[in-house]
Amino acid sequence: MDMGKVNKKLSARFGGAVRAELRDGSVVLSGKLDRWADVVEACQLAAVKYSRVHVVNDITCAEAKAQPMRLPDLRDSVLEGARPDALIIGGGISGASIARELSKWKLDILLVDKEPDLALHASGRNDGEVHPGVDLGKGSLKHRYIRRGNAMYDEVCRELDVPFRRVGQYVCFDKGWLRPFIALYCLWRRYHDGISDTRIISGAELRRREPALSRDFKFAVSNPSSGCVCPYGLTIAYGENAVQNGAKVSLDTAVLSMEVEDGEIKSVATNRGTVYPALVINAAGVFAEEVARMAGDRFYSIHPRRGTNSILDKKAGASFSSIASVMEAARTRGRSKGGGILHTVHDNLLAGPDAVETWEKENTETHPESITHVFSKQQRTMPALSQGDIITYFTGVRAPTFEEDFIIEKGRKIHNLIHCAGIQSPGLTTAPAVALDIEKMAVEELRKRGRTVERNESFNPIRKGPPVLRDLPDGERAALIRENPDYGVIVCRCEEVSRGEILDALRSPICVPTVDGVKKRVRPGMGRCQGGFCSPLVAQIIAEFLDVPLEDVKKSSSQSDITFGRTK
């Protein structure tokens, strides 16, 4: 990379306040700027999209205040002295899928996450779309993995007993004169980039398939291979299957520091003891750069990007059955399609997300302007879309690099480290394929280190989830209730969740006995009333199951009290 040209661009834009130098194979930016938006712009000016030469951000920013990583209150020594073959840092879709694939081998696998449950960051705060890859050209890791990952979803979700639907995606255009150019684009994507299901359909055909979409659309790009899945449900299922096959999961476990010697991680200090892993896999999401820094292998930077989604009532979901968005001629530098509308596997509608650069890696508050921005755009897609149908909303923080691509590689300075970093959209789609490659890399590295790695002959890819009574035929449901009367006691009216299903969640391989932990597993509180009726009942069931006072039951973490003691 020509540093002269890079510095010339930076000087023209920032007047010498920022400078770039090539250091250890990365472009390191230093200097001082007032606004975070300017920091992001400077790093993007220096970055080459999809390049393996990464930008490292060492610019001081006056606006970006220090944001220490939130840590669990828990302090104990249950992991002290543990010597896992593989330590996986991060309990999102990447870490959980890697743990499951590695459990095919006779290995001591330990997955740690600082949160009280899996999928509490980006993996549980996205729209759940399984992308077709129509917007990705050859040359990126995203493209390499997306078609493989997409094709794996039917089998993976069948094995893990997770609902998945290929609902199809439509990218819609309201300017007919664009059709010849988009037709050429589709041919390129089909025959050059391998996105073989890409087709153009007319506005009339679009309205026949989805009558609720705007009548202004002249044509659309159709990709039937696109689908939807519950992202946190899939992450939890991957983690549970890993545990069923011998892996260990330690929640409320934060990595605090590492001891590194002669290009090798010797030990990893956590709030629950010091661990001595043979191999470390960095799947820490927005904190992947911090893990790389601890290990002395920081050759990339993460710039967090917020995205807000709204969930609409199921009555809105009845009018639309797929995924759609309107394509605008102008694209923002945020490098996002700007979201869309998606019919979820639970029959709600989801609208979003937007894309907002931020320096705050754990700030998931939702701003009204984000919702307004998404609806103002997506009402062009579906005119009947209404904020009055929103039952909840949520914000996630993605973890892109400045090159806007994944980092799937061994450490550059540290021999026993593998990075799975920079995972943003379409990271949910690519996760099954990425996990297979990291499995191969890990086994290869462990064998190089003299470890005997043998197949786990008892590996069982099948994880059977708890029964979902609302989806069962009447006869099967009645039979289950006769066998276990708890299935006949409805606790959540909106989602028709029974006491038996809640107890199933509490007996699962990764038990998280909180109101939110149960909610993510079997959905009490996910409906129109958002837990207004059922949350106290769920808390009471948890208290009885644990044999603890009701005031000991938490909403999500040890810091989220629901009650503070009895009044009578």
C-alpha positions as CSV (number, residue, x, y, z in Angstrom):
1,M,0.0,0.0,0.0
2,D,1.3,3.5,-0.9
3,M,1.5,5.4,2.3
4,G,2.2,8.6,0.4
5,K,-1.1,8.5,-1.3
6,V,-2.9,7.6,1.9
7,N,-1.3,10.5,3.8
8,K,-2.0,12.9,1.0
9,K,-5.8,12.0,1.2
10,L,-5.7,12.4,5.0
11,S,-3.9,15.7,4.8
12,A,-6.3,17.1,2.3
13,R,-9.3,16.2,4.5
14,F,-7.9,16.7,8.0
15,G,-5.0,19.2,7.5
16,G,-2.3,17.1,9.1
17,A,-4.2,16.2,12.2
18,V,-4.0,12.5,11.3
19,R,-1.1,10.5,9.9
20,A,-0.8,6.9,8.6
21,E,2.2,4.5,8.7
22,L,2.7,0.9,7.7
23,R,3.6,-1.1,10.8
24,D,3.8,-4.9,11.0
25,G,1.6,-5.3,7.9
26,S,-1.1,-2.9,9.1
27,V,-2.0,0.7,8.4
28,V,-1.8,2.4,11.7
29,L,-3.5,5.8,12.0
30,S,-2.5,8.2,14.8
31,G,-3.3,11.8,15.6
32,K,-6.1,13.7,17.3
33,L,-9.7,14.5,16.1
34,D,-12.7,16.0,17.9
35,R,-15.5,14.0,16.4
36,W,-16.0,10.2,16.2
37,A,-17.5,10.6,12.8
38,D,-14.2,12.1,11.6
39,V,-12.2,9.2,13.1
40,V,-14.4,6.7,11.2
41,E,-14.0,8.8,8.0
42,A,-10.2,9.0,8.4
43,C,-9.9,5.2,8.9
44,Q,-12.2,4.5,5.9
45,L,-10.1,6.8,3.7
46,A,-7.1,4.7,4.6
47,A,-8.8,1.3,4.2
48,V,-9.2,-0.7,1.1
49,K,-12.5,-2.7,1.0
50,Y,-12.0,-6.5,1.6
51,S,-8.2,-6.0,1.9
52,R,-6.1,-8.3,4.1
53,V,-4.0,-5.2,5.0
54,H,-6.1,-3.8,7.9
55,V,-6.4,-0.4,9.4
56,V,-5.6,0.0,13.1
57,N,-7.2,3.0,14.8
58,D,-4.9,4.8,17.3
59,I,-6.5,8.2,16.8
60,T,-7.3,10.1,20.0
61,C,-10.9,11.4,19.9
62,A,-12.2,14.1,22.2
63,E,-15.8,13.0,21.7
64,A,-15.3,9.3,22.4
65,K,-15.2,9.0,26.2
66,A,-13.6,6.0,27.8
67,Q,-16.0,3.1,27.9
68,P,-14.8,0.4,30.3
69,M,-16.1,-3.1,29.5
70,R,-19.0,-4.0,31.7
71,L,-17.9,-6.9,34.0
72,P,-20.0,-9.4,36.0
73,D,-20.1,-9.1,39.7
74,L,-19.3,-12.8,40.2
75,R,-15.8,-13.6,41.6
76,D,-14.9,-17.2,42.3
77,S,-12.2,-19.8,41.4
78,V,-14.2,-22.5,39.6
79,L,-12.0,-22.3,36.5
80,E,-8.7,-22.0,38.4
81,G,-6.1,-24.2,36.8
82,A,-8.3,-25.5,34.0
83,R,-6.3,-26.6,31.0
84,P,-8.7,-26.8,28.0
85,D,-7.5,-27.8,24.6
86,A,-9.5,-24.9,23.2
87,L,-10.7,-21.8,25.0
88,I,-13.4,-20.0,22.9
89,I,-13.9,-16.4,24.0
90,G,-17.4,-15.2,23.1
91,G,-20.9,-16.8,23.3
92,G,-22.4,-15.4,20.2
93,I,-23.3,-17.3,17.0
94,S,-19.6,-17.6,16.1
95,G,-18.4,-19.0,19.4
96,A,-21.4,-21.3,19.9
97,S,-21.2,-22.8,16.4
98,I,-17.4,-23.3,16.7
99,A,-17.9,-25.0,20.0
100,R,-20.4,-27.4,18.5
101,E,-18.2,-28.3,15.5
102,L,-15.1,-28.8,17.7
103,S,-17.2,-31.2,19.9
104,K,-16.9,-33.7,17.0
105,W,-13.5,-34.3,18.4
106,K,-12.2,-35.7,21.7
107,L,-11.2,-32.3,23.0
108,D,-11.6,-30.4,26.3
109,I,-13.5,-27.4,25.0
110,L,-14.4,-24.3,27.2
111,L,-16.5,-21.5,25.9
112,V,-16.6,-18.3,28.1
113,D,-18.8,-15.2,27.9
114,K,-18.9,-12.3,30.2
115,E,-22.7,-12.1,30.0
116,P,-25.2,-14.2,32.0
117,D,-26.5,-15.9,28.8
118,L,-25.5,-16.6,25.2
119,A,-26.4,-14.3,22.4
120,L,-26.8,-11.1,24.4
121,H,-24.9,-8.9,22.0
122,A,-25.1,-8.7,18.2
123,S,-26.1,-12.4,17.8
124,G,-29.4,-11.8,19.7
125,R,-30.0,-8.3,18.4
126,N,-30.3,-8.7,14.7
127,D,-33.1,-9.3,12.2
128,G,-32.5,-13.0,11.8
129,E,-32.3,-12.9,8.0
130,V,-30.4,-15.7,6.2
131,H,-29.0,-13.7,3.3
132,P,-28.6,-14.9,-0.3
133,G,-25.5,-12.8,-0.9
134,V,-26.8,-10.8,-3.9
135,D,-25.0,-7.7,-2.7
136,L,-21.6,-9.4,-2.3
137,G,-19.0,-9.8,-5.1
138,K,-16.1,-12.1,-5.3
139,G,-12.9,-11.3,-3.4
140,S,-14.3,-11.0,0.1
141,L,-14.5,-13.6,2.9
142,K,-18.2,-12.7,3.2
143,H,-18.7,-13.9,-0.4
144,R,-16.6,-17.0,0.2
145,Y,-18.8,-18.1,3.1
146,I,-22.3,-16.9,2.3
147,R,-23.4,-19.4,-0.3
148,R,-21.9,-22.3,1.7
149,G,-23.5,-21.0,4.9
150,N,-26.9,-20.4,3.3
151,A,-27.0,-23.9,1.8
152,M,-26.3,-25.5,5.2
153,Y,-29.3,-23.9,7.0
154,D,-31.9,-26.5,6.2
155,E,-29.7,-29.3,7.6
156,V,-28.3,-27.4,10.6
157,C,-31.7,-26.2,11.7
158,R,-33.2,-29.7,11.3
159,E,-30.4,-31.1,13.4
160,L,-30.7,-28.4,16.1
161,D,-34.5,-28.4,16.1
162,V,-34.7,-24.7,15.3
163,P,-37.4,-23.2,13.1
164,F,-36.2,-21.9,9.7
165,R,-38.1,-20.8,6.7
166,R,-36.9,-19.9,3.2
167,V,-39.3,-17.0,2.7
168,G,-37.5,-15.3,-0.2
169,Q,-36.2,-11.8,-0.5
170,Y,-37.3,-8.9,-2.8
171,V,-35.2,-5.8,-3.5
172,C,-37.8,-3.5,-5.0
173,F,-37.3,-0.6,-7.5
174,D,-39.7,2.2,-8.3
175,K,-37.8,3.5,-11.3
176,G,-38.5,1.5,-14.4
177,W,-35.6,2.9,-16.4
178,L,-33.2,1.1,-14.1
179,R,-34.4,-2.3,-15.2
180,P,-31.9,-2.9,-18.0
181,F,-29.0,-2.0,-15.7
182,I,-30.2,-4.2,-12.9
183,A,-30.8,-7.0,-15.3
184,L,-27.1,-6.9,-16.2
185,Y,-26.2,-6.8,-12.5
186,C,-28.3,-9.9,-11.9
187,L,-26.6,-11.8,-14.7
188,W,-23.2,-10.9,-13.3
189,R,-24.3,-12.0,-9.8
190,R,-25.7,-15.3,-11.2
191,Y,-22.9,-16.3,-13.5
192,H,-19.8,-14.6,-12.1
193,D,-20.5,-14.5,-8.4
194,G,-22.5,-17.7,-8.1
195,I,-25.7,-16.3,-6.7
196,S,-27.6,-18.6,-8.9
197,D,-31.2,-17.9,-7.7
198,T,-31.1,-14.2,-8.6
199,R,-33.9,-13.2,-11.0
200,I,-35.9,-10.1,-11.9
201,I,-39.6,-10.2,-11.6
202,S,-42.2,-7.6,-12.8
203,G,-44.1,-5.3,-10.5
204,A,-47.3,-7.2,-11.4
205,E,-45.7,-10.5,-10.3
206,L,-44.4,-8.9,-7.1
207,R,-47.8,-7.6,-6.2
208,R,-49.3,-11.1,-7.0
209,R,-46.9,-12.6,-4.5
210,E,-47.0,-9.8,-1.9
211,P,-50.1,-7.6,-2.3
212,A,-49.2,-5.4,0.6
213,L,-46.1,-4.0,-1.1
214,S,-46.2,-0.6,-2.8
215,R,-47.9,-0.4,-6.2
216,D,-45.2,2.1,-7.2
217,F,-42.7,-0.7,-7.7
218,K,-41.9,-1.4,-11.3
219,F,-39.8,-4.5,-10.8
220,A,-37.8,-6.4,-8.1
221,V,-34.8,-8.6,-7.7
222,S,-35.9,-11.9,-6.3
223,N,-33.8,-14.4,-4.3
224,P,-35.9,-17.4,-3.1
225,S,-32.9,-18.8,-1.1
226,S,-33.2,-16.0,1.5
227,G,-34.7,-17.1,4.7
228,C,-35.3,-16.3,8.4
229,V,-34.4,-17.9,11.7
230,C,-34.5,-16.9,15.3
231,P,-30.9,-15.7,15.8
232,Y,-30.7,-16.1,19.6
233,G,-32.6,-19.4,19.4
234,L,-30.1,-20.8,16.9
235,T,-27.1,-19.6,19.1
236,I,-28.6,-21.2,22.2
237,A,-29.2,-24.5,20.2
238,Y,-25.6,-24.6,19.0
239,G,-24.4,-24.1,22.5
240,E,-26.7,-26.7,24.0
241,N,-25.6,-29.3,21.4
242,A,-22.0,-28.5,22.1
243,V,-22.6,-29.1,25.8
244,Q,-24.5,-32.3,25.0
245,N,-21.4,-33.5,23.2
246,G,-19.0,-32.7,26.1
247,A,-18.1,-29.0,25.7
248,K,-18.3,-26.7,28.8
249,V,-19.9,-23.3,28.8
250,S,-19.0,-20.8,31.5
251,L,-21.2,-17.7,31.6
252,D,-20.6,-14.5,33.7
253,T,-16.9,-15.2,32.8
254,A,-14.9,-12.2,31.6
255,V,-11.4,-12.4,30.1
256,L,-9.3,-9.9,32.0
257,S,-5.7,-10.4,30.8
258,M,-3.3,-12.8,29.2
259,E,0.2,-14.0,29.9
260,V,2.1,-14.2,26.6
261,E,5.6,-15.6,26.2
262,D,7.6,-16.4,23.0
263,G,4.7,-15.8,20.7
264,E,2.3,-18.0,22.7
265,I,-0.6,-17.4,25.1
266,K,0.4,-19.2,28.3
267,S,-2.5,-18.3,30.5
268,V,-5.8,-16.4,30.5
269,A,-7.0,-14.6,33.6
270,T,-10.7,-14.4,34.2
271,N,-13.0,-13.3,37.1
272,R,-13.4,-17.1,37.8
273,G,-9.8,-18.2,37.9
274,T,-6.8,-18.5,35.6
275,V,-7.0,-20.9,32.6
276,Y,-4.1,-22.5,30.8
277,P,-5.4,-23.2,27.2
278,A,-3.5,-25.0,24.4
279,L,-5.4,-22.9,21.9
280,V,-7.5,-19.6,22.1
281,I,-10.2,-18.8,19.6
282,N,-11.2,-15.1,19.6
283,A,-14.9,-14.8,18.8
284,A,-15.5,-11.8,21.1
285,G,-17.5,-9.6,18.7
286,V,-17.1,-5.9,19.5
287,F,-14.4,-6.8,22.0
288,A,-12.3,-8.9,19.5
289,E,-9.8,-6.1,19.2
290,E,-9.4,-5.9,23.0
291,V,-8.7,-9.7,23.1
292,A,-6.2,-9.3,20.2
293,R,-4.6,-6.5,22.2
294,M,-4.3,-8.6,25.3
295,A,-2.6,-11.3,23.2
296,G,-0.2,-8.9,21.5
297,D,-1.7,-9.7,18.1
298,R,-3.7,-6.5,17.3
299,F,-3.6,-6.0,13.6
300,Y,-7.1,-4.7,13.0
301,S,-9.6,-2.4,14.6
302,I,-13.4,-2.7,15.2
303,H,-15.6,0.4,14.7
304,P,-19.0,-0.3,16.4
305,R,-22.1,0.3,14.4
306,R,-25.6,0.5,16.0
307,G,-28.7,-0.9,14.3
308,T,-32.3,-0.6,15.6
309,N,-35.1,-3.0,14.8
310,S,-38.8,-2.8,15.6
311,I,-41.0,-5.9,16.2
312,L,-44.6,-5.5,15.1
313,D,-47.7,-7.4,16.3
314,K,-48.6,-10.7,14.6
315,K,-51.7,-9.1,13.0
316,A,-49.2,-7.0,10.9
317,G,-47.3,-10.2,10.0
318,A,-50.5,-11.7,8.5
319,S,-50.3,-9.3,5.6
320,F,-46.8,-10.1,4.4
321,S,-44.9,-13.4,4.2
322,S,-41.3,-12.7,3.0
323,I,-38.5,-10.2,3.1
324,A,-38.5,-6.9,1.2
325,S,-36.8,-3.5,0.9
326,V,-36.8,-0.6,-1.4
327,M,-33.5,0.1,-3.2
328,E,-32.5,3.8,-3.2
329,A,-30.1,5.2,-5.8
330,A,-27.9,6.9,-3.2
331,R,-26.1,4.7,-0.6
332,T,-24.7,6.2,2.6
333,R,-21.1,5.8,3.6
334,G,-22.5,3.6,6.4
335,R,-22.4,0.8,3.9
336,S,-25.8,-0.5,4.8
337,K,-28.8,-1.3,2.6
338,G,-30.8,0.5,5.3
339,G,-32.8,-2.4,6.5
340,G,-36.1,-3.8,5.3
341,I,-39.2,-5.6,6.3
342,L,-39.1,-9.3,7.4
343,H,-41.7,-11.8,8.3
344,T,-40.1,-13.6,11.3
345,V,-40.3,-17.3,12.1
346,H,-42.6,-16.4,15.0
347,D,-45.0,-14.6,12.5
348,N,-44.3,-11.1,13.6
349,L,-43.1,-8.4,11.2
350,L,-39.7,-6.9,11.8
351,A,-38.6,-3.5,10.4
352,G,-35.0,-2.4,10.3
353,P,-32.2,-2.0,11.0
354,D,-30.6,1.4,10.4
355,A,-26.8,1.9,10.6
356,V,-25.3,4.5,13.0
357,E,-21.5,4.7,13.8
358,T,-20.7,4.8,17.5
359,W,-17.8,4.5,19.8
360,E,-20.0,2.9,22.5
361,K,-19.6,-0.9,22.3
362,E,-22.3,-1.8,24.8
363,N,-24.8,1.0,24.5
364,T,-27.9,-0.6,23.2
365,E,-30.4,2.1,24.0
366,T,-33.0,2.8,21.3
367,H,-33.4,6.4,19.9
368,P,-36.7,7.6,18.5
369,E,-35.0,9.0,15.4
370,S,-33.8,5.5,14.5
371,I,-37.3,4.1,14.5
372,T,-38.6,7.1,12.6
373,H,-35.8,6.8,10.0
374,V,-36.6,3.1,9.4
375,F,-40.3,3.6,9.1
376,S,-40.1,6.6,6.8
377,K,-38.1,4.5,4.4
378,Q,-39.9,1.2,4.8
379,Q,-43.4,2.8,4.4
380,R,-42.3,3.2,0.8
381,T,-41.9,-0.6,0.7
382,M,-45.2,-1.3,2.5
383,P,-47.5,1.7,2.8
384,A,-49.7,0.1,5.5
385,L,-46.7,-0.2,7.8
386,S,-47.5,1.6,11.1
387,Q,-45.6,2.4,14.2
388,G,-48.8,1.8,16.1
389,D,-48.3,-1.9,15.6
390,I,-44.9,-1.9,17.3
391,I,-44.9,-4.1,20.4
392,T,-41.1,-3.8,21.2
393,Y,-37.9,-2.6,19.7
394,F,-34.2,-3.4,20.3
395,T,-30.8,-2.1,19.3
396,G,-27.7,-4.1,18.6
397,V,-24.1,-3.1,18.0
398,R,-22.3,-4.8,15.1
399,A,-18.5,-5.3,14.9
400,P,-17.2,-4.4,11.5
401,T,-13.6,-3.8,10.5
402,F,-12.8,-0.7,8.4
403,E,-12.3,-3.1,5.5
404,E,-15.9,-4.3,5.9
405,D,-14.9,-7.9,5.9
406,F,-14.4,-10.8,8.2
407,I,-11.1,-11.9,9.8
408,I,-10.9,-15.7,9.8
409,E,-7.2,-16.5,10.3
410,K,-4.6,-17.7,12.7
411,G,-2.7,-15.1,14.8
412,R,-0.1,-13.2,13.0
413,K,2.3,-13.0,16.0
414,I,0.7,-15.5,18.4
415,H,0.9,-19.1,17.4
416,N,-1.9,-20.5,19.5
417,L,-4.6,-18.0,18.6
418,I,-7.3,-18.0,15.9
419,H,-9.3,-14.9,15.2
420,C,-13.0,-15.0,14.2
421,A,-13.5,-11.2,14.1
422,G,-15.1,-8.4,12.2
423,I,-18.3,-10.4,12.1
424,Q,-21.2,-8.3,11.0
425,S,-24.0,-9.0,8.5
426,P,-24.2,-11.6,7.0
427,G,-22.4,-13.2,9.9
428,L,-25.5,-15.1,11.0
429,T,-25.8,-16.6,7.5
430,T,-22.1,-17.5,7.2
431,A,-21.6,-18.9,10.8
432,P,-22.2,-22.6,10.0
433,A,-19.6,-22.5,7.2
434,V,-17.1,-20.4,9.1
435,A,-17.3,-22.8,12.1
436,L,-16.3,-25.7,9.9
437,D,-13.2,-23.9,8.7
438,I,-12.2,-22.8,12.2
439,E,-12.7,-26.4,13.3
440,K,-10.2,-27.5,10.7
441,M,-7.8,-24.7,11.7
442,A,-8.0,-25.6,15.4
443,V,-7.5,-29.3,14.9
444,E,-4.5,-28.7,12.6
445,E,-3.0,-26.3,15.1
446,L,-3.5,-28.7,18.1
447,R,-1.9,-31.5,16.1
448,K,1.1,-29.3,15.3
449,R,1.4,-28.7,19.0
450,G,1.7,-32.4,19.6
451,R,-1.9,-33.0,20.8
452,T,-3.5,-36.3,19.9
453,V,-6.8,-35.3,18.3
454,E,-9.3,-38.1,17.7
455,R,-12.8,-38.2,16.5
456,N,-15.6,-38.2,19.1
457,E,-17.3,-41.3,18.0
458,S,-20.3,-40.5,20.4
459,F,-20.9,-37.1,18.8
460,N,-24.6,-36.6,18.2
461,P,-25.5,-33.7,15.9
462,I,-29.2,-33.9,17.0
463,R,-30.4,-31.5,19.7
464,K,-34.1,-31.9,20.5
465,G,-35.6,-28.7,21.7
466,P,-38.6,-28.6,24.1
467,P,-42.0,-29.2,22.6
468,V,-43.8,-26.1,21.3
469,L,-47.3,-26.9,22.2
470,R,-48.9,-24.0,20.3
471,D,-47.6,-25.5,17.1
472,L,-48.8,-29.1,17.7
473,P,-51.9,-30.7,16.4
474,D,-54.6,-31.0,18.9
475,G,-54.2,-34.7,19.4
476,E,-50.5,-34.5,20.1
477,R,-51.0,-31.6,22.4
478,A,-53.7,-33.5,24.4
479,A,-51.4,-36.5,24.7
480,L,-48.6,-34.4,26.1
481,I,-50.9,-32.8,28.6
482,R,-52.2,-36.2,29.7
483,E,-48.6,-37.3,30.2
484,N,-47.6,-34.1,32.0
485,P,-50.4,-31.8,33.3
486,D,-48.0,-28.9,33.5
487,Y,-48.3,-28.6,29.7
488,G,-52.0,-27.8,30.2
489,V,-51.3,-24.8,32.5
490,I,-51.0,-21.7,30.2
491,V,-48.8,-19.0,31.7
492,C,-48.2,-16.7,28.8
493,R,-51.5,-16.0,27.0
494,C,-50.1,-14.0,24.1
495,E,-47.6,-16.8,23.0
496,E,-49.6,-19.7,24.6
497,V,-46.7,-20.9,26.6
498,S,-47.3,-23.5,29.3
499,R,-45.8,-24.1,32.7
500,G,-44.4,-27.3,31.4
501,E,-42.4,-25.5,28.6
502,I,-41.0,-23.1,31.2
503,L,-39.8,-26.0,33.3
504,D,-38.3,-27.5,30.2
505,A,-36.3,-24.4,29.7
506,L,-35.0,-24.5,33.3
507,R,-33.9,-28.1,32.7
508,S,-32.1,-27.4,29.5
509,P,-28.3,-28.1,29.0
510,I,-27.5,-24.5,29.5
511,C,-29.8,-23.4,32.3
512,V,-30.2,-19.6,32.7
513,P,-32.8,-19.3,35.5
514,T,-33.8,-15.7,34.9
515,V,-37.0,-14.2,33.4
516,D,-35.1,-13.2,30.3
517,G,-33.3,-16.5,30.1
518,V,-36.6,-18.4,30.0
519,K,-38.1,-15.8,27.7
520,K,-35.4,-16.4,25.1
521,R,-35.8,-20.2,25.2
522,V,-39.6,-20.6,25.1
523,R,-41.0,-17.1,24.6
524,P,-43.2,-16.1,27.6
525,G,-43.3,-12.3,27.4
526,M,-42.6,-12.1,23.7
527,G,-46.2,-11.2,22.8
528,R,-48.4,-8.1,22.6
529,C,-48.3,-7.4,26.3
530,Q,-44.5,-7.9,26.5
531,G,-44.8,-9.9,29.8
532,G,-47.2,-7.6,31.6
533,F,-49.3,-10.6,32.5
534,C,-46.9,-13.5,32.6
535,S,-43.6,-12.2,34.0
536,P,-44.6,-12.4,37.7
537,L,-45.8,-16.0,37.0
538,V,-42.6,-16.9,35.3
539,A,-40.6,-15.5,38.2
540,Q,-42.6,-17.5,40.7
541,I,-42.0,-20.7,38.7
542,I,-38.3,-20.0,38.6
543,A,-38.3,-19.4,42.4
544,E,-40.1,-22.7,43.0
545,F,-37.8,-24.6,40.7
546,L,-34.7,-23.2,42.4
547,D,-36.3,-23.3,45.9
548,V,-35.3,-19.7,46.6
549,P,-37.3,-16.7,47.7
550,L,-39.0,-14.8,44.9
551,E,-36.8,-11.7,45.5
552,D,-33.8,-13.8,44.5
553,V,-35.1,-14.2,41.0
554,K,-33.6,-11.8,38.5
555,K,-34.7,-10.3,35.2
556,S,-31.5,-11.0,33.3
557,S,-28.3,-10.5,35.4
558,S,-27.3,-10.4,39.0
559,Q,-27.8,-6.6,38.9
560,S,-31.4,-6.7,37.5
561,D,-33.6,-7.0,40.5
562,I,-37.4,-7.5,40.0
563,T,-38.5,-7.5,43.6
564,F,-36.9,-6.2,46.8
565,G,-38.6,-8.2,49.5
566,R,-42.1,-9.0,50.8
567,T,-44.6,-6.3,51.9
568,K,-46.9,-8.8,53.6
